[in-house]
């Protein structure tokens, strides 16, 4: 048990030091065709994308090149300006979008699409700002969109959105709802080059990381550990009643932290209109309900000699094991949604394997103790003669 506890502490320390940032650079790029040159550039923090531009505020003329390496060569790629800066960090609706769609010939086709809501097919339409010289190319798998915008001469900053998604029968389909896709937006100061794209994005990312850490530690670590305490320590008479208080304390702590994690998930869901993870949400709600029932069941626990204690034990054990199973399943659902570095998922897998191995060893040892104890209890007291003394 001591070794297992140290393992839990080490894992908690590991996840508390998590970092998901990647460094990229655009300043050294010089492969634009037709002698195109831009005065400024920005490394966009998500989706392996970069923006290059030259802005003349006196005329509102914005010449830009958007570079993006899609996850697959058949994905559409888009860059947009949302005229309403207050829409950040929900900038998709209202975005005035330039879309590049790969063709079977290897060339690109282009669309100008004003987005009016979620579920858009990126159909052609009239943009709020005039756009000319829309073109593009593919270089070594990287899609580049060129265009010239005419913005109001009062413009100094824009709210930009960038994205990619699959294509089916020549029609753009909805993009993924991974963290990188949802965070691909931010304000850009066209004069200084400063961007706040990592600010709101990292805020949302932080909330998701907090949600993940709370739930991994509570439902995914403390809950199984508390169950093991009850399962194995109570075998030893010297641990009674300490095992019960340790078990109750561990499970109560797990429930309190888990409810906090559940609440952050509800908040994230309410802040993400049009984005829903049904399986993850439904399992989370089920866990909250079952966990709450377990807490109330603890308050209504019958005495050891009560006639209903046997049935209460069955309910308590079955519900507890169901909660642990659903917790682990939902944590992996969360990993698939958040998509952190593989090391975090692998670390949790390693922890679960370590807990399982310890449980197997303890199961074997406690059965050995129980069987040995029962044999000792069945042994006749006068086995060595009258009252245990030799004749």
Residue pairs with C-beta under 8 A, 6 or more apart in sequence:
1 228
1 229
1 232
1 233
3 358
4 225
4 228
4 354
4 355
4 358
5 225
7 351
7 354
8 221
8 225
8 351
11 221
11 347
11 348
11 351
12 217
12 221
14 347
15 213
15 216
15 217
15 344
15 347
16 213
18 209
18 213
18 340
18 341
18 344
20 205
20 209
20 340
20 341
21 45
22 45
24 43
24 48
24 50
25 43
26 41
26 42
26 43
26 50
26 51
26 52
26 67
27 41
29 41
29 50
29 52
29 67
31 139
32 38
32 52
32 65
32 144
33 137
36 65
36 146
37 54
38 52
38 53
38 54
38 63
38 64
38 65
39 53
39 54
39 55
40 52
40 53
40 54
40 55
40 190
40 193
41 50
41 51
41 52
41 53
41 193
42 50
42 51
42 188
42 193
42 195
43 50
44 50
44 51
44 162
44 184
44 197
45 183
45 186
45 197
45 198
45 201
46 162
46 180
46 181
46 183
46 184
46 197
46 201
47 68
47 162
47 163
47 164
47 180
47 181
47 184
48 68
48 69
49 66
49 67
49 68
49 69
49 162
49 184
50 66
50 67
50 68
51 64
51 65
51 66
51 67
51 79
51 160
51 162
51 188
52 64
52 65
52 66
52 67
53 62
53 63
53 64
53 65
53 190
54 62
54 63
54 64
55 61
55 62
55 63
55 190
55 191
56 62
57 153
57 155
57 156
57 190
57 191
58 153
59 150
59 153
60 150
60 151
60 152
60 153
60 155
61 148
61 149
61 150
61 151
62 148
62 149
62 150
62 151
62 190
63 147
63 148
64 79
64 146
64 147
64 148
64 149
65 144
65 145
65 146
66 77
66 79
66 98
66 144
66 145
66 162
67 142
67 143
67 144
68 77
68 79
68 142
68 143
68 144
68 145
68 162
68 164
69 141
69 142
69 143
70 76
70 77
70 143
70 164
71 164
72 166
73 102
73 141
74 102
74 166
74 167
75 102
75 164
75 165
75 166
75 167
76 99
76 100
76 101
76 102
76 122
76 164
76 165
76 166
76 167
76 172
77 99
77 100
77 143
77 145
77 163
77 164
78 97
78 98
78 99
78 100
78 113
78 122
78 161
78 162
78 163
78 164
79 97
79 98
79 145
79 160
79 161
79 162
80 95
80 96
80 97
80 98
80 115
80 160
80 161
80 162
80 163
81 95
81 96
81 129
81 149
81 151
81 158
81 159
81 160
81 161
82 88
82 91
82 94
82 95
82 96
82 158
82 159
82 160
82 161
83 94
83 96
83 128
83 129
83 159
84 94
84 159
85 157
85 158
85 159
85 187
87 93
87 94
87 159
88 159
88 185
88 186
88 187
88 196
88 200
89 183
89 185
89 186
89 200
89 201
89 203
89 204
90 273
91 159
91 160
91 161
91 185
92 115
92 118
92 161
92 185
93 115
93 116
93 117
93 118
94 114
94 115
94 116
95 114
95 115
95 161
96 112
96 114
96 115
96 127
96 128
96 129
97 111
97 112
97 113
97 114
97 115
97 122
97 127
97 161
98 110
98 111
98 112
98 131
98 134
98 145
98 147
99 110
99 111
99 112
99 113
99 122
99 172
100 108
100 109
100 110
100 136
100 143
100 145
101 108
101 109
101 110
101 111
101 167
101 170
101 172
102 108
102 138
102 143
102 167
103 109
106 138
108 136
108 137
108 138
108 143
110 134
110 135
110 136
110 145
111 122
111 123
111 124
112 124
112 125
112 126
112 127
112 131
112 134
113 120
113 122
113 123
113 124
113 125
114 125
114 126
114 127
114 128
115 122
118 273
118 274
119 174
119 274
121 171
121 172
122 172
129 149
129 150
129 151
130 149
130 150
131 147
131 148
131 149
131 150
132 147
132 148
132 150
133 146
133 147
133 148
134 145
134 146
134 147
135 145
135 146
135 147
136 143
136 144
136 145
136 146
137 143
137 144
138 144
151 158
155 190
156 189
156 190
156 191
157 187
157 188
157 189
157 190
158 187
158 188
158 190
159 185
159 186
159 187
159 188
160 185
160 186
160 187
160 188
160 197
161 184
161 185
162 184
162 185
163 175
163 181
163 184
164 175
164 181
165 172
165 173
165 174
165 175
165 176
166 172
166 173
167 173
175 181
177 275
177 277
177 337
178 337
178 339
179 204
179 205
179 208
179 337
179 338
179 339
180 339
182 204
182 272
182 275
183 197
183 200
183 201
183 202
183 204
183 205
184 201
185 197
185 200
185 201
186 195
186 196
186 197
186 198
186 199
186 200
186 201
187 195
187 196
187 197
188 194
188 195
188 197
189 195
204 268
204 271
207 264
207 267
207 268
208 268
208 338
209 338
210 264
211 261
211 264
211 265
211 268
211 334
212 334
212 338
212 340
213 261
214 257
214 258
214 260
214 261
214 264
215 258
215 261
215 262
215 265
215 327
215 330
215 331
215 334
216 331
216 334
216 348
217 257
218 253
218 254
218 255
218 256
218 257
218 258
218 260
218 261
219 254
219 258
219 261
219 287
219 323
219 327
219 330
219 331
220 327
220 328
220 331
220 348
220 352
221 351
222 250
222 251
222 253
222 254
222 257
223 251
223 254
223 258
223 323
223 324
223 327
224 324
224 327
224 328
224 355
225 250
225 355
226 246
226 247
226 250
226 251
226 254
227 247
227 251
227 320
227 321
227 324
228 355
228 358
228 359
228 362
229 243
229 246
229 247
229 250
230 243
230 244
230 247
231 359
231 362
231 363
231 366
232 359
232 362
232 363
232 366
233 239
233 242
233 243
233 246
233 247
234 240
234 243
234 244
235 366
235 369
235 370
236 243
236 369
248 298
251 294
251 298
252 295
255 291
255 292
255 294
255 295
258 287
258 288
258 291
259 288
259 291
262 284
262 287
262 288
265 280
265 281
265 284
269 275
269 276
269 281
277 333
277 337
279 333
280 330
280 333
280 334
280 337
283 326
283 329
283 330
283 333
284 330
286 326
287 323
287 326
287 327
287 330
290 319
290 322
290 323
290 326
291 323
293 319
294 316
294 319
294 320
294 323
297 312
297 315
297 316
297 319
300 312
301 309
301 312
301 316
302 308
302 309
302 312
303 309
328 352
331 348
332 345
335 344
335 345
335 348
381 387
381 388
382 388
384 390
385 391
